[in-house]
Amino acid sequence: MTAETKKKVSLFDRFLNGVERVGNKLPHPIALFAIFAAVTALLSAIFAAMGVSASGELINRATNTVEMQTITAVSQLNQKGVIYMLTSAVKNFTGFAPLGVVLVAMLGVGVAETSGYIPTILKRTVAVTPRSLITPVVVFLGIMSNIASDSGYVVLIPIGALMFMAYGRHPMAGLAAAFAGVSGGFSANLVIGTTDPLLSGISTEAVHILDAARSVEPTSNWYFMIASTFLITIIGTIVTDYIVEPRLGKYNGKFLEGAFESNQITAKEQKALRMANITLLVMTLLVVLLCLPADSFMRNPKTGSLIAGAPLMQSIALVNKTWTVDLLNSV
């Protein structure tokens, strides 16, 4: 036996190593999308040639009644199928109901990101975090960052790495913690985010296949998302501290002086952030006051509800993004 014994690799570590090797061999997401599209077209041709069909109760859009219908597989690879794909591409996008929500949301998100509001508030929160709470705070902020769409990927992940490095911890662990929060917790949140109106629109389109009178509200999944926020924070912290960071080994690198300080908030940013938050608070109170009266125009005119069929919920994406644009214009 040599003086230097090899470290025994556990079964769990071997499993993780295998997952890592397989994951590294996956194609780029754009390539995966192209592959899935090609496979779908190929399967449509195969099923169409086999005469595959399915029967079930569906809504007849002409009569708005439920009736038994049979759907037969249609090939996308014959002349008619190719012409349909080419001529219907634009209509497929413009006719998709959630697309409008995405466009409105991206206007506000774009202003929030380029004006510096979201990056500044993330940096501010991370900068005042004590050492013992680094991991849960980074994971939690990653989850909450989806309220501004994908800004967490751009802002929080590198800051998470710098924050870990500032305390002598492995920066890759901080990067992994932030990435786990942003990706693993995407759509979970304590408030209604940009994805909730989008997903409710998609669900409503699906529900209309069976019942055109029903709809799915942006708040329908809210309680689950609130609980998921805390659950993912706890799981992300445990995985980072007890699985990811130990696998990276001890960090022997030196902290690059000024690397984290360059991400600190300037006096101008602090003033702008304070003014923006005050504006946000005032506008939030204004919306609350508008919703309080029993005959408020923000309520469902028939039931008085602020959720089901209420203009407040139907315009939640516009309200959220208008807040963002107005408060950022104020600074």
Secondary structure, DSSP 8 states (H G I E B T S, - for coil): --SS------HHHHHHHHHHHHHHTS--HHHHHHHHHHHHHHHHHHHHHHT-EEEEEEEETTTTEEEEEEEE---SSSHHHHHHHHHHHHHHHHT-THHHHHHHHHHHHHHHHHHTHHHHHHHHHHHT--GGGHHHHHHHHHHHGGGGTTHHHHHHHHHHHHHHHHTTS-HHHHHHHHHIIIIITTT--SS--SHHHHHHHHHHHHHTTT-TT----TTTTHHHHHHHHHHHHHHHHHHIIIIIHHHH--------TTTTGGGS--HHHHHHHHHHHHHHHHHHHHHHHHHSSTT-TTS-TTT--SSTT-HHHHTHHHHHHHHHHHHHHT-
